[in-house]
Amino acid sequence: MRPYPRPITSKLPNVGTTIFTIMSKLAADHNAINLSQGFPDFDCTPELRALFCKYINSGLNQYPPSAGIMGLREAIAEKMQSLYGATYDPEHEVTVTPGATYAIFTAVSAFVRPGDEVILFEPAYDSYGPAVEVNGGKPVYVQMQYPDYSIDWEAVRNAITPRTRMMILNTPNNPTASVFSAEDLRVLEGLLRDTGIIVASDEVYEHLVFDGHQHQSVARFPGLAERSFVVSSFGKTYAVTGWKMGYAIAPKNLMLEFRKVHQFNAFVSNSPVQYAFADYMKNKDAYLSLAAFYQKKRDFFLDGLKGSRFKPLPSRGTFFQNLDYSAISDEADTDLAIRLTKEHGIASIPVSVFYRKPPVHKVLRFCFAKSEETLARGAAILSKI
Ligand SMILES: Cc1ncc(COP(=O)(O)O)c(C=O)c1O
């Protein structure tokens, strides 16, 4: 095909192929253990697969309601009530979406106008900045503080201007594996009290919080819940990232605007998958057991790294373990990640890709949502470096 014959002014001039695509391809090309991209290397449960097949075979294959089937919306609202004590009306306040990333993009599209500022925390999950920019908004970054990636709330206060339209939060956090405390959210609640700032709270790792701590959803804090979209992902929770299904929850007047955009974009989410999740969510243990399941994997991986020159940073949530390599190499993290893949057969994600400018600290992110056999092999390789 001949190229388009006119100059193109990109709406996203700084965006290229994502590092996840690059590292996964490199891992495949070099037959490396892939601890880079955040998805499980084990399958979902046979029960969940059987439910999906059941609803395909029972003919539920046409457009479902735009906001999602009521049974699933009810199950989501019930979970929000039982876990976070928050009451949401499934009719008007819960919308099923094709993934969490889509839900965040939709919330941004529904509210951010050209010139509006959106506060993001850096390092930031890679979709947030482009979602803001493609809608004409301006990302305003507040740094999380290395090495515990805590938030300087005074810096957040200083970042707020009359143009601030939105703030995107992510707890538990990718890529830092840090979590917000209740105190963090109380401070934020106070900071936003007299503002019109809307919050998009990316809580896709809500069930993956370790060491006995509780997930602090914005839904627990009335002054935040009234201005927030809470976003989560069935893909992450149930080890079916390829099914691409998530949801957004927000007060009715915010959700009304969200649905206006959703209606003219995807319009609906996959029908049989929704019926499957509506049934599957009745088994609360399937999500309540996840923290222990993934904590065991984290600890198994860390055990394998004892004596290694990589220094583990705290992993309080998500399925990521960050390792500081400053005792091993002065290389930039991207160079090291590529070299480890090619020369040692292990792929990771350089944390600098979640920053606009590479930071000075030297950290690689490893995903431990993998079988013990994979984790053991990965840890053995890393221990020899
Ligand atoms: C913080 C965060 N948000 C959203 C997503 C994507 O969720 P989904 O696949 O449901 O769009 C990811 C996946 O890595 C993530 O880490």
The ligand as a Tripos MOL2 file, in Angstrom:
@<TRIPOS>MOLECULE
LIG
   16    16     1     0     0
SMALL
NO_CHARGES

@<TRIPOS>ATOM
      1 C1         -2.9200   -0.2490   36.4780 C.3       1 LIG1
      2 C2         -3.5720   -0.9660   35.3630 C.ar      1 LIG1
      3 N1         -4.7450   -0.5240   34.8860 N.ar      1 LIG1
      4 C3         -5.3720   -1.1620   33.8800 C.ar      1 LIG1
      5 C4         -4.8320   -2.2800   33.2900 C.ar      1 LIG1
      6 C5         -5.5370   -2.9610   32.1590 C.3       1 LIG1
      7 O1         -6.7340   -3.5570   32.5130 O.3       1 LIG1
      8 P1         -7.6700   -4.1210   31.3440 P.3       1 LIG1
      9 O2         -6.9230   -5.2220   30.6640 O.co2     1 LIG1
     10 O3         -8.9130   -4.5790   32.0370 O.co2     1 LIG1
     11 O4         -7.9120   -2.9620   30.4230 O.co2     1 LIG1
     12 C6         -3.5940   -2.7490   33.7440 C.ar      1 LIG1
     13 C7         -2.9610   -3.9120   33.0780 C.2       1 LIG1
     14 O5         -1.7730   -4.1070   33.1550 O.2       1 LIG1
     15 C8         -2.9700   -2.0870   34.8130 C.ar      1 LIG1
     16 O6         -1.7890   -2.5280   35.2860 O.3       1 LIG1
@<TRIPOS>BOND
     1     1     2 1
     2     2     3 ar
     3     2    15 ar
     4     3     4 ar
     5     4     5 ar
     6     5     6 1
     7     5    12 ar
     8     6     7 1
     9     7     8 1
    10     8     9 2
    11     8    10 1
    12     8    11 1
    13    12    13 1
    14    12    15 ar
    15    13    14 2
    16    15    16 1
@<TRIPOS>SUBSTRUCTURE
     1 LIG1         1 GROUP 0 **** ****
